[in-house]
Amino acid sequence: MRASDNSQPVQQQIRYWNEARSNFQHSLDAWKKIPNPGARTPVGFACGNPKFVAREIAQSDAALAKLQSSKSSGSSAPR
């Protein structure tokens, strides 16, 4: 199930976005512990990107704000 699935009730969407945001925050916290993050692991695998994770947190925050706004206005789906 995707957090952005608008067919779900607003409360469920909020739960999904909160869970996604929590996971992204956990990832960003781990990235902050790496002194010199590289693009590849020592064996050549591509690494993630802390900037990408930060953008996903911002997207989650924006989606949550929109859902909270629609919830308080009585709408069952975001606009």
N, CA and C of each residue as an Amber inpcrd file, in Angstrom:
protein
   237
   0.8470000  -1.1780000   0.0000000   0.0000000   0.0000000   0.0000000
   0.8880000   1.2360000   0.0000000   0.5920000   2.1670000  -0.8380000
   1.3520000   3.4140000  -0.9080000   0.6870000   4.4800000  -0.0570000
   1.5080000   5.3150000   0.5620000   0.9760000   6.4000000   1.3840000
   0.1390000   7.3530000   0.5480000   0.4610000   7.4840000  -0.7330000
  -0.2520000   8.4330000  -1.5890000  -1.4990000   7.8300000  -2.2320000
  -1.9690000   6.6790000  -1.7540000  -3.1750000   6.0320000  -2.2820000
  -4.4030000   6.7900000  -1.7870000  -4.9700000   7.6290000  -2.6630000
  -6.0950000   8.4860000  -2.2870000  -7.4100000   7.7280000  -2.0990000
  -7.4320000   6.4250000  -2.4150000  -8.6670000   5.6700000  -2.2310000
  -8.8690000   5.2740000  -0.7670000  -7.8510000   5.4490000   0.0470000
  -7.9350000   5.1220000   1.4680000  -8.5480000   6.2910000   2.2390000
  -9.1880000   6.0020000   3.3730000  -9.6930000   7.0900000   4.2200000
  -8.5300000   7.9840000   4.6900000  -8.8260000   9.2360000   4.9510000
  -7.8010000  10.2130000   5.3290000  -7.0010000   9.7310000   6.5340000
  -7.6550000   9.2040000   7.5530000  -6.9410000   8.7310000   8.7430000
  -5.9190000   7.6660000   8.3750000  -6.2740000   6.7610000   7.4680000
  -5.3570000   5.7000000   7.0510000  -4.1980000   6.2940000   6.2570000
  -4.4920000   7.2530000   5.3810000  -3.4300000   7.9150000   4.6230000
  -2.4600000   8.6110000   5.5740000  -2.9810000   9.2580000   6.6040000
  -2.1320000   9.9310000   7.5840000  -1.2310000   8.9150000   8.2780000
  -1.7760000   7.7660000   8.6460000  -0.9680000   6.7240000   9.2880000
   0.1580000   6.2690000   8.3580000  -0.1820000   6.0430000   7.0750000
   0.8300000   5.6050000   6.1100000   1.9280000   6.6510000   5.9320000
   1.5310000   7.9220000   5.8010000   2.5280000   8.9910000   5.6350000
   3.3860000   9.1290000   6.8810000   2.7920000   9.0140000   8.0690000
   3.5730000   9.0810000   9.3030000   4.5790000   7.9350000   9.3780000
   4.1600000   6.7480000   8.9570000   5.0590000   5.5950000   8.9530000
   6.1960000   5.8120000   7.9460000   5.8630000   6.2910000   6.7660000
   6.8880000   6.5590000   5.7560000   7.8700000   7.6040000   6.2620000
   7.3440000   8.6720000   6.8470000   8.2080000   9.7380000   7.3460000
   9.1330000   9.2230000   8.4380000   8.5980000   8.4060000   9.3300000
   9.4000000   7.8290000  10.4040000  10.5470000   6.9830000   9.8360000
  10.2470000   6.1840000   8.8260000  11.2850000   5.3590000   8.2070000
  12.3410000   6.2110000   7.5120000  11.9150000   7.2550000   6.8050000
  12.8810000   8.1520000   6.1700000  13.7310000   8.8630000   7.2180000
  13.1320000   9.2670000   8.3270000  13.8960000   9.9400000   9.3830000
  14.9300000   8.9980000   9.9680000  14.5480000   7.7450000  10.1520000
  15.4850000   6.7380000  10.6600000  16.6630000   6.5990000   9.6940000
  16.3870000   6.5790000   8.4090000  17.4340000   6.4890000   7.3890000
  18.3450000   7.7170000   7.4370000  17.7440000   8.9010000   7.5220000
  18.5410000  10.1310000   7.5610000  19.4180000  10.1670000   8.8160000
  18.8850000   9.7210000   9.9350000  19.6780000   9.6610000  11.1720000
  20.8850000   8.7390000  10.9860000  20.6920000   7.6280000  10.2960000
  21.8090000   6.7140000  10.0250000  22.8290000   7.3750000   9.0980000
  22.3540000   8.0800000   8.0760000  23.2670000   8.7780000   7.1670000
  24.1260000   9.7890000   7.9040000  23.5640000  10.4600000   8.8980000
  24.2980000  11.4860000   9.6400000  25.4600000  10.8980000  10.4330000
  25.4310000   9.5850000  10.6820000  26.5000000   8.9260000  11.4240000
  27.6700000   8.5200000  10.5200000  27.5130000   8.6590000   9.2180000
  28.5570000   8.2730000   8.2670000  29.3970000   9.5110000   7.9580000
  30.6660000   9.5070000   8.3620000  31.4750000  10.7180000   8.2080000
  31.7460000  11.1080000   6.7470000  31.9830000  10.1660000   5.8860000
  32.2920000  10.4560000   4.4840000  31.4980000   9.5330000   3.5700000
  30.1950000   9.7850000   3.4190000  29.3950000   8.8730000   2.5820000
  29.8470000   8.9140000   1.1260000  29.9060000   7.7690000   0.5350000
  30.3050000   7.6670000  -0.8660000  29.1420000   7.2660000  -1.7380000
  29.3680000   7.3010000  -3.0390000  28.3330000   6.9190000  -3.9950000
  28.2410000   5.4030000  -4.1340000  29.3160000   4.7080000  -3.7680000
  29.3620000   3.2500000  -3.8900000  29.9520000   2.6270000  -2.6330000
  29.5220000   1.4040000  -2.3480000  30.1050000   0.6610000  -1.2270000
  31.4950000   0.1810000  -1.6400000  32.2830000  -0.3040000  -0.6900000
  33.6150000  -0.8110000  -1.0380000  33.5990000  -1.9410000  -2.0710000
  32.4900000  -2.6730000  -2.1600000  32.4140000  -3.7490000  -3.1590000
  31.6830000  -3.3220000  -4.4300000  31.3430000  -2.0380000  -4.5500000
  30.8080000  -1.5120000  -5.8020000  29.3020000  -1.3360000  -5.8920000
  28.5700000  -1.6140000  -4.8250000  27.1220000  -1.4110000  -4.8650000
  26.7970000   0.0760000  -4.7310000  25.7680000   0.5110000  -5.4370000
  25.3450000   1.9080000  -5.3380000  24.7510000   2.1670000  -3.9610000
  25.1210000   3.2960000  -3.3860000  24.5880000   3.7100000  -2.0850000
  23.3890000   4.6160000  -2.3020000  22.6440000   4.8000000  -1.2510000
  21.5560000   5.7610000  -1.2880000  22.1190000   7.1660000  -1.2490000
  21.2550000   8.1060000  -0.9300000  21.6720000   9.5000000  -0.9510000
  20.9330000  10.2430000   0.1600000  21.6650000  10.8540000   1.1030000
  20.9830000  11.5480000   2.1910000  20.1500000  12.7420000   1.7020000
  20.5280000  13.3600000   0.6040000  19.7290000  14.4700000   0.0700000
  18.3800000  13.9630000  -0.4330000  18.3810000  12.7930000  -1.0650000
  17.1270000  12.1790000  -1.5140000  16.2240000  11.8990000  -0.3170000
  16.8080000  11.3520000   0.7450000  16.0320000  11.0270000   1.9480000
  15.4340000  12.2970000   2.5470000  16.2190000  13.3700000   2.5880000
  15.7150000  14.6370000   3.1230000  14.5580000  15.1610000   2.2740000
  14.6440000  15.0080000   0.9480000  13.5370000  15.4320000   0.0710000
  12.2870000  14.6050000   0.3390000  12.4590000  13.3230000   0.5850000
  11.3090000  12.4590000   0.8770000  10.6500000  12.8500000   2.2000000
  11.4540000  13.2510000   3.1730000  10.8900000  13.7260000   4.4440000
  10.0760000  14.9900000   4.1970000  10.6120000  15.8990000   3.3920000
   9.8810000  17.1360000   3.0740000   8.5780000  16.8210000   2.3420000
   8.6210000  15.8520000   1.4230000   7.4080000  15.4550000   0.7020000
   6.3920000  14.8570000   1.6770000   6.8580000  14.0500000   2.5960000
   5.9660000  13.4600000   3.6000000   5.3320000  14.5400000   4.4590000
   6.1400000  15.5160000   4.8820000   5.6190000  16.6190000   5.6940000
   4.5510000  17.4030000   4.9320000   4.7920000  17.6580000   3.6470000
   3.8210000  18.3970000   2.8330000   2.5230000  17.6000000   2.6770000
   2.6520000  16.3050000   2.4400000   1.4590000  15.4640000   2.2890000
   0.6710000  15.4070000   3.5940000   1.3890000  15.2860000   4.7100000
   0.7080000  15.2510000   6.0100000  -0.0060000  16.5680000   6.2950000
   0.6300000  17.6810000   5.9740000  -0.0070000  18.9840000   6.1870000
  -1.2740000  19.1020000   5.3450000  -1.1990000  18.6440000   4.1170000
  -2.3620000  18.7020000   3.2260000  -3.4890000  17.8110000   3.7510000
  -3.1310000  16.6170000   4.2030000  -4.1460000  15.7030000   4.7390000
  -4.7610000  16.2470000   6.0210000  -3.9350000  16.8180000   6.8870000
  -4.4630000  17.3920000   8.1260000  -5.4100000  18.5400000   7.8080000
  -5.0620000  19.3260000   6.8050000  -5.9090000  20.4390000   6.3990000
  -7.2440000  19.9320000   5.8540000  -7.1840000  18.8990000   5.0240000
  -8.4290000  18.3690000   4.4500000  -9.2620000  17.6750000   5.5170000
  -8.5950000  17.0700000   6.4910000  -9.3090000  16.4090000   7.5880000
 -10.0570000  17.4380000   8.4330000  -9.3920000  18.5520000   8.7160000
 -10.0400000  19.5740000   9.5480000 -11.1500000  20.3210000   8.8010000
 -11.0870000  20.2940000   7.4610000 -12.1470000  20.9530000   6.6900000
 -13.3140000  19.9900000   6.4130000 -13.1640000  18.7220000   6.8530000
 -14.2540000  17.7800000   6.7070000 -14.2240000  16.9720000   5.4270000
 -13.2180000  17.1510000   4.6040000 -13.1060000  16.3910000   3.3640000
 -12.5470000  15.0140000   3.6530000 -12.9570000  13.9970000   2.8900000
 -12.4400000  12.6490000   3.0880000 -11.2720000  12.3570000   2.1890000
 -10.9670000  13.2120000   1.2570000  -9.8280000  13.0120000   0.3570000
  -9.1120000  14.3340000   0.1680000  -7.7710000  14.2530000   0.0000000
  -7.0370000  15.5080000  -0.2200000  -7.3820000  16.1310000  -1.5480000
  -7.2320000  17.4530000  -1.6010000  -7.5490000  18.1550000  -2.8370000
  -6.3580000  18.3140000  -3.7120000
